[in-house]
């Protein structure tokens, strides 16, 4: 059941990331990446990162070490040529700060907090 929930969270994150409008300017990307201060509908201390499938495992591990993250799950999407990484923040840094830092990385295609989605 837990594996199914993790897969569902990653799929929902993939849909949310792919639905986000593309911005040409890096500054716009940074502004949109961080969640609003009052946002409560996210998993604390978790982020979802999208990287290209061309990144090696060593490069992904180095990225996560640089940002003090622990990989919880990975979902390789062959259709889009990307991989989604669900990662836990290993220290007490706010999610917004980690998202902004990851958005500055050239290897990161997109990043967002791990939002909670509910059926209404």
Secondary structure, DSSP 8 states (H G I E B T S, - for coil): -HHHHHHHHHHHHHHHHHHS---SSHHHHHHHHS--TT--SEEEEEEEEEEETTS-HHHHHHHHHHTTEEEEEEEEETTTTEEEEEEEESSS--HHHHHHHHHT-TTEEEEEEEE-----
